[in-house]
Amino acid sequence: MSILDNNRGVADVRWVSRDRSVHLGSNSTSAFSLIELLVVVSILSIVVAVATPSWQSVRVASAEREARIVLERLNLQQRQFWQQHSRYATADELPPLAALSETVGRYYQLTAESTDAGFLLRLMSTVPAAPSLALDHRGVWTTTDSSIR
């Protein structure tokens, strides 16, 4: 059934369906085609593949910064332990890493070495991407890329 639009003087073809709704000219649908969906999924996959290594490096750098803070805190604890016991603490006598930082507890293992002159606190990396860190009694930092695997 067609209807004339008398206001503009132009014929406007409209189709009336069985449910009494009016449709203009074509039978368009608002669904996505399979090809459009595949293109979007492909683009998202490429973006995720490119962003993942960058995100991992940000996480490792954040864990390293947090590990340095934990080593500074352990350094202070070693000095307090010395004042109380006239010797430096072993790794078992220091607080566990997970109690100081959950992230550092996941990425590192603590070792504490005592010498006649002082101590060496070392955080050994348990993941290949994170560097191992060490701090001695003089405040000298050492960073290595070796890790426990």
C-alpha positions as CSV (number, residue, x, y, z in Angstrom):
1,M,0.0,0.0,0.0
2,S,1.5,3.4,-1.0
3,I,0.7,6.8,0.5
4,L,1.3,10.2,-1.1
5,D,2.9,12.9,1.1
6,N,0.7,15.9,0.2
7,N,2.7,18.4,2.4
8,R,5.7,18.4,0.1
9,G,4.1,17.3,-3.1
10,V,6.4,14.3,-3.4
11,A,5.4,10.7,-3.5
12,D,6.8,8.8,-0.5
13,V,6.4,5.1,-0.7
14,R,5.8,3.4,2.6
15,W,4.9,-0.2,3.2
16,V,2.5,-1.2,5.9
17,S,3.3,-4.6,7.4
18,R,0.9,-7.0,8.9
19,D,1.6,-5.7,12.4
20,R,0.5,-2.2,11.2
21,S,4.0,-0.7,11.5
22,V,5.2,1.5,8.6
23,H,8.5,0.8,6.9
24,L,10.3,3.2,4.5
25,G,11.5,2.0,1.1
26,S,13.9,-0.8,2.0
27,N,14.0,-3.8,4.4
28,S,17.1,-2.8,6.4
29,T,18.1,-4.7,9.5
30,S,20.3,-3.4,12.4
31,A,22.4,-6.6,12.9
32,F,26.1,-7.1,12.2
33,S,27.3,-9.3,9.5
34,L,29.7,-12.1,10.2
35,I,32.5,-10.4,8.3
36,E,32.1,-7.2,10.3
37,L,32.2,-9.2,13.5
38,L,35.4,-11.0,12.4
39,V,37.1,-7.7,11.4
40,V,36.4,-6.2,14.9
41,V,37.6,-9.3,16.6
42,S,40.8,-9.3,14.5
43,I,41.5,-5.7,15.2
44,L,41.0,-6.3,19.0
45,S,43.4,-9.3,18.8
46,I,46.1,-7.2,17.2
47,V,45.7,-4.4,19.8
48,V,46.0,-6.9,22.6
49,A,49.0,-8.6,21.1
50,V,50.8,-5.3,20.7
51,A,49.9,-4.0,24.2
52,T,50.6,-7.1,26.2
53,P,54.5,-6.9,26.2
54,S,54.3,-3.2,27.1
55,W,52.0,-4.0,30.0
56,Q,54.3,-6.8,31.2
57,S,57.3,-4.4,31.2
58,V,55.3,-1.9,33.2
59,R,54.4,-4.5,35.8
60,V,58.0,-5.7,36.2
61,A,59.3,-2.1,36.5
62,S,56.7,-1.4,39.2
63,A,57.7,-4.6,41.1
64,E,61.4,-3.5,40.9
65,R,60.5,-0.1,42.4
66,E,58.5,-1.7,45.1
67,A,61.4,-4.2,45.8
68,R,63.8,-1.3,46.3
69,I,61.5,0.2,48.9
70,V,61.2,-3.2,50.6
71,L,65.0,-3.5,50.7
72,E,65.3,-0.1,52.3
73,R,62.8,-1.1,55.0
74,L,64.8,-4.4,55.6
75,N,68.0,-2.3,55.8
76,L,66.4,-0.3,58.7
77,Q,65.3,-3.6,60.3
78,Q,68.8,-5.0,60.1
79,R,70.2,-1.9,61.8
80,Q,67.6,-2.2,64.6
81,F,68.3,-5.9,65.0
82,W,72.0,-5.0,65.4
83,Q,71.3,-2.5,68.1
84,Q,69.3,-5.1,70.0
85,H,71.3,-8.3,69.5
86,S,74.8,-7.1,68.5
87,R,74.6,-9.2,65.3
88,Y,72.7,-9.0,62.0
89,A,69.5,-11.0,61.4
90,T,69.3,-13.9,59.1
91,A,66.6,-14.0,56.4
92,D,64.4,-16.2,58.7
93,E,64.6,-13.5,61.5
94,L,63.5,-10.7,59.1
95,P,59.8,-10.2,58.3
96,P,58.6,-12.3,55.3
97,L,58.5,-10.5,52.0
98,A,54.8,-11.2,51.5
99,A,54.1,-9.3,54.8
100,L,56.0,-6.3,53.5
101,S,54.6,-6.4,49.9
102,E,52.5,-9.0,48.2
103,T,53.9,-8.1,44.8
104,V,57.6,-8.4,46.0
105,G,56.7,-11.7,47.6
106,R,55.5,-13.0,44.2
107,Y,58.6,-11.8,42.3
108,Y,61.5,-12.2,44.7
109,Q,63.1,-14.4,47.4
110,L,65.1,-12.8,50.2
111,T,68.6,-13.8,51.3
112,A,70.6,-12.1,54.1
113,E,74.3,-12.6,54.4
114,S,76.3,-11.4,57.5
115,T,80.0,-10.7,57.4
116,D,82.4,-9.3,60.0
117,A,82.1,-5.9,58.4
118,G,78.4,-5.8,57.8
119,F,75.5,-7.4,55.9
120,L,74.2,-7.9,52.4
121,L,70.5,-8.1,51.7
122,R,69.6,-9.7,48.3
123,L,66.3,-10.1,46.5
124,M,66.7,-12.9,44.0
125,S,64.2,-12.7,41.1
126,T,61.9,-15.7,40.7
127,V,60.7,-14.5,37.2
128,P,63.0,-14.1,34.2
129,A,61.9,-10.6,33.4
130,A,62.7,-9.0,36.8
131,P,66.2,-8.1,37.9
132,S,67.8,-9.3,41.1
133,L,68.6,-6.6,43.6
134,A,71.1,-6.3,46.5
135,L,71.7,-3.7,49.2
136,D,74.7,-3.8,51.6
137,H,75.3,-2.2,54.9
138,R,77.0,0.8,53.3
139,G,73.9,1.5,51.2
140,V,75.5,0.3,47.9
141,W,73.0,-1.1,45.4
142,T,73.7,-4.0,43.0
143,T,71.4,-5.0,40.2
144,T,71.7,-8.1,38.1
145,D,69.6,-9.7,35.4
146,S,70.2,-13.3,36.6
147,S,67.2,-15.0,38.1
148,I,66.2,-18.2,39.8
149,R,64.3,-20.4,37.3
